[in-house]
């Protein structure tokens, strides 16, 4: 199975959303089948086959997630992040401000789903193959 050290090394190469597809390919090769990242502090639960699960520590002090989801503002923040115009922490701050609580990545269907605090799906994106 995979380790947090492997995942953290792969993640250290991500400078912006533009690097996300390459990161996804690398962790898929480790055996990660899905993961969920919590915007509040960026702790992430990684899932593998046969119920394997590991969790990362918080990456920063807790952010306050807005109760109301501003979908249009979130989509704009995501777009500029994917273009490489913001770093990861700025993107997380933007998520918190726009009411995004977490995202879940499913590596079987190559999707990333963003959720608000009420567990509503705000956006489902397909992850491009590299």
Secondary structure as the mmCIF struct_conf table of DSSP 4:
data_model
#
loop_
_struct_conf.conf_type_id
_struct_conf.id
_struct_conf.beg_label_comp_id
_struct_conf.beg_label_asym_id
_struct_conf.beg_label_seq_id
_struct_conf.end_label_comp_id
_struct_conf.end_label_asym_id
_struct_conf.end_label_seq_id
HELX_RH_AL_P HELX_RH_AL_P1 UNK A 4 UNK A 11
TURN_TY1_P TURN_TY1_P1 UNK A 12 UNK A 13
BEND BEND1 UNK A 16 UNK A 16
HELX_RH_3T_P HELX_RH_3T_P1 UNK A 17 UNK A 19
HELX_RH_AL_P HELX_RH_AL_P2 UNK A 20 UNK A 30
TURN_TY1_P TURN_TY1_P2 UNK A 31 UNK A 31
STRN STRN1 UNK A 34 UNK A 38
TURN_TY1_P TURN_TY1_P3 UNK A 39 UNK A 41
STRN STRN2 UNK A 44 UNK A 47
HELX_RH_3T_P HELX_RH_3T_P2 UNK A 49 UNK A 51
STRN STRN3 UNK A 53 UNK A 55
HELX_LH_PP_P HELX_LH_PP_P1 UNK A 56 UNK A 58
BEND BEND2 UNK A 59 UNK A 61
HELX_LH_PP_P HELX_LH_PP_P2 UNK A 62 UNK A 66
BEND BEND3 UNK A 67 UNK A 68
HELX_RH_AL_P HELX_RH_AL_P3 UNK A 71 UNK A 82
TURN_TY1_P TURN_TY1_P4 UNK A 83 UNK A 84
BEND BEND4 UNK A 86 UNK A 86
HELX_RH_AL_P HELX_RH_AL_P4 UNK A 88 UNK A 97
TURN_TY1_P TURN_TY1_P5 UNK A 98 UNK A 99
STRN STRN4 UNK A 100 UNK A 106
TURN_TY1_P TURN_TY1_P6 UNK A 107 UNK A 110
STRN STRN5 UNK A 111 UNK A 116
TURN_TY1_P TURN_TY1_P7 UNK A 117 UNK A 118
STRN STRN6 UNK A 121 UNK A 126
HELX_LH_PP_P HELX_LH_PP_P3 UNK A 127 UNK A 129
#
